Amino acid sequence: MMPVFCNKITKFRQLNNANIKNNSMLDFKQHSLFRKMDIDGVLSATYKLYIKNFKSLFLYSFIALLFVQAITYYIGLDEVFQNINPENVQSLLKGSGGKITILVIVTFSVYALLNAFLINLLYKTDIDKSIKHVDLLSETVQKYFLHMLFFLVISTVMLVVGMMAGVIVFIIGMFAVALYFGTVLIPGGAILVVEEKNAFETIGRGFQLVHKDFWPALGSLVLYVTIMILVSLVITAIVTIPFIFIFFGNITDTHSFMDIFNTRNFDIGIWTIVLNALVSAITYPITAIFSIVLYFKLRYKEEQSNIEVI
C-alpha cells in the first residue's frame, strides 16, 4: 500500500507543478485590463472588477483578516490600546515587546500572502477561467509569498523614512513624499506577480513603469485614496451604530461622566474580532484590484510607446 500511496503523492506534485508552469506562461496582453485607460477608466475598471469578483475576494480576505484579528485579540494587546493612561501604556508596552513582535510578523505574513494571492487570482483567472483557486494558492505560496513579504517590509520602511524626512521640510512635505512613494509602489504587487520579479526588482520596476506616465498615475491614486476615505467613513459610521446604543446604555449604568467614554465598557467580546474582520474584508481587496488595474494601464502605455519608437 505504501508504494502506491507514494506514487499518488508524486503524481499529484507533478500535476500541480505542471499547472504552475502552464500558468506562468500566460500572455499578459490577453488580460481584459490590457487596454488604454484614462483616470476615470482606472477607477471604473477597479469598481467593475470589485463587483464582479466580490464574493471570492471578500471570502478570502475575511478568512485571512479574521486570523489576524484573532491573534491581536488573544495575545491581549487590546489592553494596551484600551488604557488611556500614558504612564500605564508605557509600562504595558515594555512588557509586551514579544507580543507586538509576534503580531507584526503575523500581520505582515498574512497580508503578504493575501495580497499576492488576490493579485494572482485577478490576473490568471481573467485569462484562463479553468484555473483552480487551490492551484493558485499553492503557486502563490511557492513563488510569490516571500518576495511579496520582503516587498511589503521594504515599502513600509521606505514610506516611514520618506515621510519622516518630509516632516523635516514641512508637514506638506510628508504628504508629498507619501503620495510619490504611494504612486510608485502601488503597482508593485502586480509587477511582482505578473512579471515574476523579486522585491528589489519590483521596486526598481515600479519607478521605471510609473515615471513613464507619472501624472495620470498620481491623479488616479489621489482619486482612489479620496474615494477610499469616504467609503471607510461610511462603513465606520454603519458599524458604530451598535456602539451608540451601548454608549447611551452606559449613561445610566455608570457613576461618573468619564466612565461613559471608557472603552472597556464598549467591549462586545468575541464579536469584535468578527466585526473588525468583516469591515476590513470589504475594503481590503480594493487595494489589490487597484494595483493590478493601474499596472495594466501603465503597461499598455509602455507597450504603445515602444511600438511608436520602433
N, C-alpha and C positions, 0 to 999 in steps of 0.2 A: 504493500500500500504506500509505503514511504516514497519510493522512486516515482510512482505515478503522481503523487501529490506534489513532489518537487518539480516534475515536468510541467504540471499545470501552472505552477507559480512562474517558472521560466518562460512559458508561452505567454502568460499574462504580461510579464515585464517586457517581453519583446514586442507584443502588440501595442502596449502603452508607449514604448519608445518610438515605435513606427508612427503612431498617431502624432506624437510630439514633433517628430521630424517633418511630417507632412504639413503640420500646422505652421511650422516656421518658414515653409516655402510659399506661403500665401503672398499674392501680389497686392501690395498696399493700394495700388491705383484702382483696384476693383472695389474698394470700400465706397459706400454711398456718400461719405463725407468728403471724399477727394474731389472737390469742385471749388469754383470761385465763390467766395463769400465776403460780404461786407460786414460791418459791425452788427447791424440788425440781423444779418443772416447767421452769424455766430450764435447770438442769443436765441434766435428762433430754432436753430438746429439743436441747441442744448435743451430747450424746453421739449421739443418733439421727441428727442431721444430719451429724455427722462420719463415722459408719459408712456412711451412705447415699452420701455423695459422696467417700469416702476416695480412690479411685483417681485421679480427676481432680485433687482438691485436693493430693494428695501429689505427683503428677507435675509440676504447675505450680510447686509450692513447691520441689521438688528442683532443677528446671532453674534457677530464679532464685537459689536459695541456693548452688548449685554454682558459679555465676558469681561470686558474692561471695567464696566460699572460694578460688576460683582466683586472683582478684585479690589477696587477702590473702597467699596463698602465694607468688605470683610476684613481688610487689614487695618481698619479703624482710622483712616485718615480723615474721615468726616468730622471727627472730634477736633482736629486741628483747625479746620475751616469754620467750624461752628462756634469756636471760642473767640469772643470779641475782645478779650483782654490781651493787649500786646505782650505783656510780660509772660503770661501763660502760653501764648502762641510760640514765643521764642524757646521756652523750655520744652514744649512739646515737639518742636521741630528738631531740637538737639537729640531727643530720644527717638526720633522717627526717621533717622537717616537711612537705615536699612529698608524700611517700608517704602520710603519715597524712591529709593533706587530700584526696588522691585517693580514699583508702579511705572516708573519711567521706562524700564526695559520692556515690560509687558505692553505698555501703550504704544511705544514705537514699533515693536514687533508686530502687533496686531494691525496697526494702521498701515504698516508697510505691506503686509500680506494682503489685506483687504484692498488697498489701493491698486496693487499690481494685479490682483485677480479681477477686479471690476474693469480695469482698462483692457486687460487681456480678453475678457468676456465681450466687451463692447467692440473690440477690434475684430476678433476672429469669427464670432457668430454672425456678424454682418456679412462677411464674405462667404463663409461656409456654415450654413444652418444645421448641418448634420453633426457638427462637433458637440460632444457631450460636455456638460459642465464639470463633471468629475475629472475628465481628462484635462480640462483647462486648469483646474485646481492643482492637479498633480504637476502639470507643466510649470505653473506659477511658482510652486514651492521649489522645484528643482532648478529653474532657470532664472527667475526674476526676484525672488524674495530677498536674498542677501544684498543684491545690487540696489533694490528699492530701499532697503533698510539703511544702507550707507548713504544713499541719495537723500533721504529724509533727514538724517542726522546732520549731514554736511550743509544741506539747505537751511536747516534751523539755525545752525551756528552762523552761517553767512547772514541771515536775516537779523539775528540778535546783534552781532558785531556791527553790521552795517547801520542798524537803527541807533545803536549807542554812539557810533561815530557821527551820525546825522544830528543827534541831540547836541553835540559839541558845537555845531554850527548854529542851528536854531531848531526849535521844535518842528518847524516846517521841513527841515532837512530830514528828520526822522521819517516823515510821511513820504517824502520824495524817494528816499532810499528803499522804503518798504514797497512802494509802487514799482520802482525799477526792478528790484530783485524778484518781486512777485510776478511781473510780466515775463522775465527771463526764465524763471523756474517753473511756472505753472504748466508749461507743456512737457516738463521733464518726465513725468510718469509715462506719457505716451511715447516719448522718444526712447525711453529705456526698454519698453515692451516691443514696439513696432520695429525699431532699428537694432534691438538686442545689444545695447551698449552697457558698460559698467557705470558706476556712479559718477566718476570723474569725467568720463567721455560724455555722459549725458549732460552734465552741467556745461561743458565746453560747447557741445552741440546746441544747447539751449541758447547760449549767447549768439552763436553763429546764425541760427534759424530766425530768432526773434528780431535781430538787428537788420534783417533784410526787409522787414515790414513792421518796424517798431511802433509807429504812432497808431495805426489801426489796432495792433495787438494791445497797446496800452489802453486805448479807448474801450476796447472790448472788456478788458479786465476791470476798468473803473465802473462801467455799467453793471458788470456781473457782481462786483462787490457791493454796489449800491442796492441792487435788487436782493441780494442775499441778506443784507442787513434788514431790509424791510420785511422779507419773508420770515426771518428769525424773530423779529419783533412781534409779528402777528402770531406765530406759533407759540412764542413765550407767553403772550397775553392769554391765549386759549388755555395753555397748560396751567397757568397760575390761578385759574378760576376756582379749583378745589381749595387752594391755599387761602383765597379770600374768605371763604366760608369758615375755615379754621381760624383765620385772623379775628373775625367777629365773634367766634366762639371763645377765643382767648380773653376777650374783653370782660366777659362775665366770670371766667374761671381764674383770673389772676388777681393778685392783691396790690400790684403796683403798675404804673404806666409802662415802665421799661420791660416788664415781663411780657407785655403784649408782643414786643418785637423780638423776643428771644427765639432764635432759630431752632432750638431744641424742641419747642412746642409745635413746630411745623413738621417734625419727622413723621412720615407715614410708613415707616418700616421698609419691608422688602419691596414695596411698590415704588419706592423712589428709584430703585435700580431699573425696573421695567419702564417707568415713565421717562427717565433720562435716556435710556437706550432707544425708546420709540421716537422721541423728539430728534435725537441725533441721526437716527437711521433715515428719517425723512429728508434731511438736508445734506448729509454727507455724500451720497452718490453724485450729487450735482457737481461737486468739485472734480471728480474723476471724469464725468461727462464733458465738462468744460475743457479739461485738459486735452482730451482726445479731439474734440471739435476744433479747438484753437490750433492744435498740432496739424491737422489735415488742412486747415485754411492756410497756414504758413507753408506747409509742404507743397501745396498746389501752387502757391505764389512762387516758391523757389524753383519748381519744375518748369513753370512757364517762363521764368527769367532765363533759365538755362537753355531752353528751346530758342528764345529770341536771340541769345548770344551766338548760338550755333548758326 
